[in-house]
Amino acid sequence: MSNYTMAQIVSLTGIKSHTLRKWESRYNFLEPQRTDTNIRYYSDEQLKKLLNISILTRNGFRISKIDKMSETEINEEVSKIVLIGSSEDEVSALILSMITLNEDEFDATINAEILRTGLISTITGLIYPFLAQVGVLWGANKVMPAQEHFISNLIRQKIFSAIELLPKPLPNAPKVLLFLPENENHELGLLLASYIAQNIGWRAYYLGQNVPNENIKMVVDITHPNVMVTMFTTHTKKSVESRLKGLTDELDIPIIVSGYIENPEDLKLISENIHYLFKPDEFIPLLKDIEAKHLVDNALN
């Protein structure tokens, strides 16, 4: 069983801390435990209940009514809402399936969204926001390692299966090199980026985690990519800038960067070849722009 701080509960449920305190004083459904120093903490069961309550309140249920509902009634109403609900409700449903290690519920939520919007939209509109909220993308330790590994492996399976079904890229397709730098191990975001690039016809060279700059330069000499993609989650601003400068000083190739980076707008001061992704849905347009330049260069040659 896991315990969660109020800050983690706020992040995972979207319920503000002052609202939690107010509910605690007025209703019976929320009774957090306290440490010896009187700091609140919440159990898995309380987090599950609050996630369900957050879905209900977003969909017009008054908290005074929810307080009188049984667990069964709450679960039934949440199930109805998630089937036709917003992406915010679906993110809460995915968090619930992760906490309870419920693969069937995870699959049901993901598959329903794929049927509605397609895999790319599911990745950018549901999976990315979900991973960012629970901290899996950026290593924020909002969930216990077993829960993170469970959900990460389920998503990996879906990505690898989807990649296997994609057609092979054309011989003259643009090429993308994807890697995580040394001491970076959270690769789900990079895997999703690899699928997105291959889905729109790019040839992907996926190096994975913890790749030294020297190896990247060797692979560039062999593959001649049109763009590189990397992500940072654990490095300081100084080390991020140092690693990127080491690449851009020697390689005249655009590099797309994402992740948790302090003042990402400053990256342009290192090189005009650096493009920071503020949102997942910026990725495809950026690849399209680079692909257009690739086509022009091929035509001129």
TIVEXLO-273205 format. One record per residue: residue number from 1; x, y, z of N, C-alpha, C in turn. Coordinates in steps of 0.05 Angstrom, whole numbers. Each point is the difference from the previous one (the first is absolute). Example, Ala and Ser with C-alpha at 12.3 -4.5 7.8 and 13.67 -1.06 7.14 Angstrom:
BEGIN
1, 264, -114, 156, -18, 24, 0, 18, 24, 0 $
2, -7, 21, -14, 16, 24, 1, -15, 22, 14 $
//
This chain:
BEGIN
1, 17, -24, 0, -17, 24, 0, 17, 25, 0 $
2, -7, 20, -16, 15, 25, -1, -13, 22, 16 $
3, 16, 19, 8, -10, 24, 13, 7, 24, -18 $
4, -18, 20, 0, 3, 23, -17, -2, 26, 16 $
5, 18, 19, -6, -2, 26, 13, -23, 16, -12 $
6, -7, 22, 13, -21, 16, -11, 8, 11, -28 $
7, 25, 8, -3, 10, 10, -25, -4, -21, -22 $
8, 6, -25, 5, -4, -21, -20, -29, -4, -6 $
9, -17, 1, 20, -29, -3, -4, -10, 23, -18 $
10, 8, 24, 6, -8, 23, -16, 8, -4, -30 $
11, 25, -9, -4, 10, -4, -27, -14, -22, -14 $
12, -6, -22, 13, -12, -23, -12, -30, 3, -5 $
13, -13, 14, 17, -30, 2, -2, -9, 27, -12 $
14, 16, 20, 2, -8, 27, -9, -17, 15, 21 $
15, -4, -12, 23, -16, 13, 21, 19, 17, 16 $
16, -8, 26, 5, 18, 18, 13, 2, -6, 30 $
17, 22, 8, 12, 5, -7, 28, -21, 12, 19 $
18, -8, 25, -6, -20, 13, 18, -27, -14, -2 $
19, -6, -11, -24, -25, -16, -3, 2, -26, 16 $
20, 23, -13, 0, 3, -24, 16, -4, 5, 29 $
21, 12, 22, 10, -3, 7, 28, -29, 6, 7 $
22, -14, 14, -18, -28, 6, 5, -17, -26, 1 $
23, 5, -18, -19, -15, -25, 0, 6, -16, 25 $
24, 24, 1, 8, 8, -15, 24, -16, 9, 25 $
25, -4, 26, 2, -14, 11, 23, -30, -3, -1 $
26, -11, -3, -25, -29, 0, -3, -13, -28, -5 $
27, 16, -18, -11, -12, -26, -9, 15, -23, 12 $
28, -12, -23, -2, 10, -24, 13, 18, -17, -19 $
29, -1, 5, -26, 14, -19, -18, 30, 4, 0 $
30, 10, 22, 11, 29, 5, -1, 11, 4, 28 $
31, 17, -20, 8, 13, 2, 26, 29, -8, -3 $
32, 17, 19, -8, 28, -6, -4, 13, -7, 26 $
33, 21, -15, -2, 17, -6, 24, 20, 22, 3 $
34, 13, 0, 23, 20, 21, 6, 25, -13, 11 $
35, 23, 13, -6, 25, -9, 11, 3, 10, 28 $
36, 21, -7, 14, 5, 9, 27, 3, 30, 2 $
37, 7, 12, -23, 2, 30, -1, -24, 13, -12 $
38, -23, -15, -1, -26, 10, -7, -2, 8, -30 $
39, 15, -14, -17, -2, 5, -29, -18, -21, -12 $
40, -19, 9, -17, -20, -18, -12, 14, -19, -20 $
41, -10, -24, -1, 7, -18, -22, -24, -18, -6 $
42, -1, -11, -25, -24, -13, -10, 8, -28, -9 $
43, -18, -19, 2, 5, -28, -8, -9, -4, -29 $
44, 7, -23, -11, -10, -8, -27, -30, 2, -2 $
45, -14, -10, 20, -29, 0, 0, -11, 28, -1 $
46, 12, 18, 16, -9, 28, 0, 6, 14, -27 $
47, 23, -7, -12, 6, 12, -26, -20, -10, -21 $
48, -6, -26, 0, -20, -11, -19, -27, 14, 3 $
49, -8, 4, 25, -26, 13, 5, 1, 28, -10 $
50, 21, 15, 5, 2, 27, -8, 2, 3, -31 $
51, 12, -19, -13, 1, 1, -30, -29, -4, -10 $
52, -15, -18, 11, -28, -3, -8, -16, 24, 6 $
53, 4, 12, 23, -15, 24, 7, 7, 23, -18 $
54, 26, 2, -8, 8, 22, -19, -15, -3, -26 $
55, -3, -25, -10, -15, -5, -25, -29, 9, 3 $
56, -12, -7, 23, -29, 6, 4, -4, 30, 2 $
57, 17, 14, 16, -4, 29, 3, 5, 15, -26 $
58, 18, -10, -17, 4, 13, -26, -24, -3, -18 $
59, -17, -20, 6, -23, -6, -17, -26, 8, 14 $
60, 1, 19, 18, -24, 12, 11, -12, -12, 26 $
61, 13, -19, 11, -10, -12, 25, 8, 18, 24 $
62, -18, 6, 17, 5, 17, 23, 14, -18, 22 $
63, 19, 12, 14, 15, -16, 19, -18, -10, 23 $
64, -21, 16, 6, -19, -9, 21, -15, -25, -8 $
65, -6, -3, -26, -13, -24, -10, 20, -23, 0 $
66, 25, 5, -9, 20, -22, -1, 4, -11, 28 $
67, 0, 17, 20, 4, -8, 28, -20, -21, 9 $
68, -24, 0, -13, -21, -19, 8, 0, -25, -17 $
69, 16, 0, -21, 0, -23, -19, 18, -23, 11 $
70, -8, -24, -6, 16, -24, 7, 23, -3, -19 $
71, 20, -16, 7, 22, -5, -18, -9, -12, -26 $
72, -20, -18, 1, -10, -12, -25, -13, 21, -18 $
73, -16, 18, 12, -13, 22, -16, 21, 18, -12 $
74, 21, 7, 15, 21, 17, -11, 14, -13, -23 $
75, 7, -26, 3, 13, -14, -21, -17, -3, -25 $
76, -26, -5, 3, -18, -2, -23, -1, 26, -15 $
77, -3, 23, 14, -2, 25, -13, 26, 8, -14 $
78, 23, -7, 12, 26, 6, -12, 3, -16, -25 $
79, -8, -26, 0, 2, -17, -24, -16, 12, -23 $
80, -23, 10, 5, -17, 12, -21, 14, 25, -11 $
81, 11, 16, 17, 13, 25, -9, 24, -5, -17 $
82, 17, -19, 9, 25, -5, -14, -5, -9, -29 $
83, -22, -15, -4, -6, -10, -27, -4, 23, -20 $
84, -10, 22, 10, -6, 23, -18, 13, 25, 10 $
85, 19, -2, 19, 10, 23, 14, 22, 15, -15 $
86, 10, 20, 13, 21, 17, -11, 27, -13, 4 $
87, 21, 11, -13, 27, -11, 4, 9, 2, 29 $
88, -10, 21, 14, 8, 3, 28, -11, -24, 16 $
89, -25, -8, -6, -12, -23, 14, 15, -26, -8 $
90, 8, -2, -25, 14, -24, -8, 28, -2, 13 $
91, 13, 23, 4, 25, 0, 14, -4, -10, 29 $
92, -21, 9, 13, -6, -10, 27, -5, -30, 0 $
93, -14, -9, -21, -5, -29, -2, 26, -16, -4 $
94, 18, 11, -15, 26, -14, -4, 16, 0, 26 $
95, -1, 22, 15, 14, 1, 26, -12, -22, 19 $
96, -26, -2, 0, -13, -21, 16, 9, -28, -8 $
97, 2, -5, -26, 8, -27, -9, 29, -5, 7 $
98, 17, 21, 1, 28, -3, 8, 2, -6, 30 $
99, -15, 14, 16, 2, -4, 29, -9, -28, 8 $
100, -21, -9, -14, -11, -27, 7, 13, -22, -17 $
101, 19, 7, -17, 13, -19, -18, -20, -16, -16 $
102, -19, 14, -11, -22, -12, -15, 4, 3, -30 $
103, 11, -21, -12, 6, 1, -29, -25, 2, -17 $
104, -21, -14, 8, -25, 0, -15, -12, 28, -2 $
105, 0, 15, 23, -11, 27, 0, 18, 19, -17 $
106, 26, -4, 2, 18, 16, -16, -5, -4, -29 $
107, -2, -25, -9, -4, -7, -28, -27, 11, -9 $
108, -21, -2, 16, -26, 9, -8, 0, 30, -5 $
109, 13, 16, 18, 1, 29, -4, 16, 8, -25 $
110, 23, -13, -3, 18, 7, -23, -14, -9, -26 $
111, -11, -24, -1, -11, -10, -25, -25, 16, -8 $
112, -16, 9, 20, -24, 16, -7, 9, 26, -12 $
113, 22, 12, 10, 9, 26, -11, 12, -4, -28 $
114, 14, -23, -4, 11, -6, -27, -22, -2, -20 $
115, -22, -14, 7, -22, -3, -18, -13, 27, -6 $
116, 0, 18, 19, -13, 26, -4, 17, 19, -17 $
117, 27, 0, 6, 16, 22, -11, 25, -10, -16 $
118, 6, -26, 2, 24, -11, -12, 24, 0, 19 $
119, 21, -14, -7, 22, -5, 18, 17, 25, 5 $
120, 5, 16, -21, 16, 24, 3, -14, 19, 19 $
121, -25, 5, -4, -15, 19, 18, -1, -11, 28 $
122, -2, -27, 3, 0, -12, 26, 27, 5, 14 $
123, 21, -2, -15, 27, 4, 12, 3, 29, 9 $
124, -6, 19, -18, 4, 28, 6, -21, 12, 19 $
125, -25, -10, -2, -22, 11, 16, -6, -14, 26 $
126, 10, -25, 3, -7, -15, 24, 25, -12, 14 $
127, 16, -15, -15, 22, -14, 13, 21, 20, 10 $
128, 8, 20, -17, 19, 20, 9, -9, 15, 24 $
129, -25, 12, 0, -9, 13, 24, -1, -18, 25 $
130, -8, -25, -4, -1, -19, 22, 28, -4, 12 $
131, 20, -6, -17, 27, -5, 9, 12, 25, 13 $
132, -6, 23, -11, 10, 25, 13, -12, 4, 27 $
133, -26, -5, 3, -14, 4, 25, 10, -18, 22 $
134, 6, -25, -6, 9, -19, 20, 30, 0, 4 $
135, 14, 16, -16, 29, 3, 4, 17, -21, -13 $
136, -13, -18, -16, 16, -22, -12, 19, 11, -21 $
137, -9, 20, -15, 18, 11, -21, 24, 14, 12 $
138, -4, 14, 22, 22, 17, 10, 12, -11, 26 $
139, -7, -24, 9, 12, -11, 24, -6, 15, 25 $
140, -25, 9, 3, -7, 18, 23, -8, -15, 25 $
141, 1, -27, -1, -6, -17, 24, -27, 6, 12 $
142, -21, 2, -17, -26, 4, 11, -14, -26, 5 $
143, 10, -22, -11, -11, -26, 5, 23, -19, 8 $
144, -7, -23, 12, 21, -18, 8, 12, -14, -25 $
145, 25, -9, 2, 13, -12, -23, -15, -23, -13 $
146, -13, -17, 16, -15, -23, -11, -22, 10, -18 $
147, -14, 21, 8, -22, 11, -16, 11, 12, -26 $
148, 22, 14, 3, 13, 12, -24, 8, -21, -20 $
149, 13, -21, 10, 10, -22, -18, -24, -14, -13 $
150, -21, -4, 15, -24, -14, -11, -11, 16, -23 $
151, -5, 25, 4, -12, 16, -21, 19, 5, -23 $
152, 26, 4, 6, 19, 5, -21, 2, -24, -19 $
153, 0, -24, 12, 2, -24, -17, -25, -5, -17 $
154, -23, 7, 11, -24, -2, -17, 1, 18, -24 $
155, 9, 25, 5, 2, 19, -22, 21, -8, -20 $
156, 23, -10, 10, 21, -10, -18, -11, -22, -18 $
157, -15, -19, 11, -11, -22, -16, -18, 11, -22 $
158, -16, 20, 6, -17, 12, -20, 16, 14, -22 $
159, 21, 14, 8, 16, 15, -20, 14, -20, -18 $
160, 13, -20, 11, 15, -19, -16, -19, -15, -19 $
161, -24, -7, 9, -20, -14, -17, -8, 18, -23 $
162, -4, 26, 7, -9, 19, -21, 22, 5, -20 $
163, 25, 1, 9, 23, 4, -19, 3, -24, -19 $
164, -5, -24, 10, 2, -24, -17, -19, 1, -23 $
165, -23, 14, 4, -21, 0, -20, 5, 23, -21 $
166, 19, 17, 5, 5, 22, -19, 14, -9, -25 $
167, -6, 12, -23, 15, -7, -24, 29, 9, 1 $
168, 17, -13, -14, 28, 8, -1, 3, 27, -13 $
169, 18, 17, 9, 4, 26, -12, 10, -2, -28 $
170, -5, 20, -17, 10, 1, -27, 30, 3, 1 $
171, 14, -8, -22, 29, 2, 0, 10, 29, 4 $
172, -15, 20, -10, 9, 28, 3, -14, 14, 23 $
173, -11, -15, 19, -14, 12, 23, 19, 16, 17 $
174, -9, 22, 12, 17, 14, 19, 6, -17, 24 $
175, 22, 6, 14, 10, -18, 21, 2, 16, 26 $
176, -8, -14, 22, 1, 12, 27, 16, -18, 18 $
177, 17, 12, 15, 17, -14, 20, -11, 7, 28 $
178, -8, -21, 15, -12, 5, 26, 18, -12, 22 $
179, 5, 14, 21, 17, -10, 22, -6, 16, 25 $
180, 8, -13, 23, 1, 14, 25, 29, 3, 8 $
181, 8, 23, 10, 29, 4, 7, 7, -16, 25 $
182, 25, 0, 6, 10, -15, 24, -15, 8, 25 $
183, -6, -20, 16, -14, 3, 26, -30, 7, -4 $
184, -11, -4, -24, -28, 3, -4, -12, -27, -6 $
185, -21, -9, 15, -11, -26, -4, -30, -1, -4 $
186, -14, 22, 1, -29, 1, -4, -6, 3, -29 $
187, -3, -23, -14, -1, 0, -29, -28, -1, -13 $
188, -21, -1, 16, -27, -2, -12, -6, 22, -19 $
189, 7, 25, 8, -5, 22, -18, 15, -3, -26 $
190, 25, -10, 1, 16, -4, -24, -12, -22, -18 $
191, -10, -22, 13, -13, -21, -16, -25, 10, -14 $
192, -15, 17, 14, -24, 11, -13, 8, 18, -24 $
193, 21, 15, 4, 10, 17, -22, 9, -17, -24 $
194, 13, -22, 6, 9, -18, -21, -24, -11, -16 $
195, -21, -8, 14, -24, -10, -14, -12, 22, -18 $
196, -3, 24, 12, -12, 22, -15, 15, 5, -26 $
197, 27, 1, 2, 16, 6, -24, -3, -22, -20 $
198, 1, -25, 8, -2, -22, -19, -28, -1, -12 $
199, -20, 8, 15, -28, -1, -10, -4, 20, -23 $
200, 15, 21, 0, -2, 20, -22, 21, -5, -22 $
201, 13, -23, 1, 18, -8, -22, 29, 3, 4 $
202, 9, 9, 24, 28, 3, 4, 14, -26, 6 $
203, 26, -1, -6, 17, -23, 9, 12, 8, 26 $
204, -4, -17, 21, 9, 6, 27, 24, -17, 8 $
205, 20, 13, 11, 22, -14, 12, -2, 4, 31 $
206, -9, -20, 14, -6, 3, 28, 23, -12, 17 $
207, 14, 18, 14, 23, -9, 16, -7, -5, 29 $
208, -22, 11, 9, -9, -6, 27, 13, 17, 22 $
209, 5, -13, 23, 8, 15, 24, 30, 3, 2 $
210, 8, 21, 14, 28, 2, 11, 21, -2, -21 $
211, -2, 17, -21, 19, -1, -23, 20, 23, 3 $
212, 26, -7, 0, 21, 21, 1, 0, 17, -26 $
213, 8, 25, 2, 2, 18, -23, 18, -12, -22 $
214, 21, -13, 8, 19, -11, -20, -14, -21, -18 $
215, -17, -17, 12, -14, -20, -15, -20, 13, -19 $
216, -13, 21, 9, -19, 14, -17, 14, 11, -25 $
217, 23, 11, 3, 15, 11, -22, 8, -22, -20 $
218, 7, -23, 10, 7, -23, -17, -24, -9, -16 $
219, -24, -2, 13, -24, -8, -14, -8, 20, -21 $
220, 4, 26, 6, -7, 21, -20, 17, -3, -25 $
221, 26, -7, 4, 18, -4, -23, -9, -23, -18 $
222, -13, -20, 12, -9, -23, -15, -27, 4, -13 $
223, -19, 13, 16, -28, 1, -9, -8, 26, -14 $
224, 14, 22, 6, -6, 26, -12, -29, 8, 5 $
225, -9, 2, 25, -28, 7, 5, -6, 29, -7 $
226, -26, 4, -5, -9, 28, -5, -6, 15, 25 $
227, -5, -15, 22, -6, 13, 26, 7, -20, 22 $
228, 7, 11, 23, 3, -17, 24, -21, 7, 21 $
229, -8, -19, 16, -20, 5, 21, 11, -11, 26 $
230, -1, 16, 21, 8, -8, 27, -17, 12, 21 $
231, 2, -10, 25, -16, 10, 22, 18, 0, 25 $
232, -5, 20, 17, 14, 2, 26, -21, 1, 22 $
233, 6, -15, 22, -17, 0, 23, 15, 4, 26 $
234, 25, -8, 1, 14, 0, 26, 24, 19, 0 $
235, 7, 12, -22, 24, 17, -2, -6, 28, 10 $
236, 21, 13, 9, -2, 28, 7, 1, 17, -25 $
237, -8, 25, 2, 0, 18, -23, 29, 2, -12 $
238, 19, 1, 18, 28, 2, -9, 9, -25, -16 $
239, -7, -24, 10, 8, -24, -14, -15, -4, -26 $
240, -26, 8, -1, -15, -1, -25, 13, 17, -21 $
241, 6, 25, 8, 13, 18, -19, 27, -10, -10 $
242, 15, -12, 19, 27, -10, -7, -2, -23, -20 $
243, -19, -18, 4, -3, -24, -17, -10, 9, -28 $
244, -19, 19, -1, -10, 9, -25, 21, 16, -16 $
245, 15, 16, 15, 22, 15, -14, 20, -19, -12 $
246, 6, -22, 15, 19, -20, -10, -9, -13, -26 $
247, -26, -2, -4, -11, -12, -24, -2, 21, -23 $
248, -11, 23, 7, -5, 20, -21, 25, 13, -10 $
249, 21, 1, 16, 26, 11, -9, 12, -17, -22 $
250, -5, -26, 0, 13, -18, -19, -19, -11, -21 $
251, -26, 2, 5, -20, -12, -19, -19, 22, -9 $
252, -1, 4, -26, -18, 21, -11, -27, -14, -8 $
253, -14, -9, 21, -25, -14, -4, -20, 11, 20 $
254, -25, 5, -8, -21, 8, 19, -3, -21, 22 $
255, -4, 10, 25, -4, -19, 22, -25, 9, 15 $
256, -19, -18, 3, -25, 5, 14, 3, -9, 29 $
257, -6, 18, 18, 5, -6, 29, -27, 2, 15 $
258, -4, -18, 18, -23, 1, 18, 8, -8, 28 $
259, -20, 2, 18, 6, -8, 27, -2, 23, 20 $
260, 8, -6, 25, -1, 20, 21, 26, 16, 0 $
261, -1, 24, -12, 23, 17, -3, -6, 28, 10 $
262, 17, 10, 18, -4, 27, 10, 6, 20, -22 $
263, -18, 19, -4, 2, 21, -20, 8, -11, -28 $
264, -17, -17, -12, 6, -12, -25, 4, 20, -23 $
265, -12, 24, 3, 3, 20, -21, 30, 8, -3 $
266, 16, -4, 21, 28, 8, -1, 16, -19, -18 $
267, -11, -23, -8, 15, -19, -16, 7, 12, -27 $
268, -17, 18, -10, 6, 12, -26, 26, 17, 1 $
269, 8, 8, 24, 25, 15, 2, 25, -18, -6 $
270, -4, -26, 4, 22, -19, -6, 3, -4, -30 $
271, -23, -5, -13, 0, -5, -29, -28, 4, -11 $
272, -1, 11, -24, -26, 3, -14, -10, -27, -9 $
273, 17, -21, 1, -9, -27, -8, -15, -14, 21 $
274, -3, 12, 24, -14, -13, 22, -29, 9, 0 $
275, -18, -20, 0, -29, 6, 1, -12, -14, 25 $
276, -10, 16, 18, -12, -12, 24, -30, -4, -4 $
277, -10, -24, 8, -28, -6, -2, -14, 7, 26 $
278, -17, 20, -1, -16, 7, 24, -24, -18, 3 $
279, -11, -10, -22, -23, -18, 0, 4, -23, -19 $
280, -11, -24, 6, 4, -22, -19, -11, 5, -28 $
281, -22, 15, -2, -12, 4, -26, 16, 19, -18 $
282, 22, 11, 10, 18, 15, -16, 19, -17, -16 $
283, 2, -26, 7, 21, -17, -11, -5, -5, -30 $
284, -24, -8, -8, -5, -7, -28, 4, 24, -18 $
285, -11, 24, 7, 5, 23, -18, 30, 6, -3 $
286, 15, -3, 21, 29, 5, -2, 13, -20, -18 $
287, -7, -26, 2, 10, -20, -18, -8, 6, -29 $
288, -24, 9, -4, -10, 6, -27, 17, 23, -12 $
289, 7, 20, 16, 17, 22, -10, 28, -10, -8 $
290, 11, -17, 16, 26, -12, -6, -1, -18, -24 $
291, -22, -15, -2, -4, -17, -24, -2, 16, -25 $
292, -14, 23, 1, -2, 17, -24, 27, 9, -9 $
293, 17, 8, 19, 27, 9, -7, 16, -24, -12 $
294, -4, -24, 11, 13, -24, -11, -8, -4, -29 $
295, -25, 3, -6, -10, -4, -28, 12, 21, -19 $
296, 2, 25, 10, 12, 21, -17, 29, -6, -5 $
297, 15, -9, 21, 28, -6, -3, 4, -23, -20 $
298, -18, -21, 2, 2, -22, -19, -5, 9, -29 $
299, -19, 18, -3, -7, 9, -27, 23, 16, -12 $
300, 14, 16, 17, 22, 16, -10, 24, -18, -6 $
301, 3, -23, 14, 22, -18, -6, -6, -19, -22 $
//
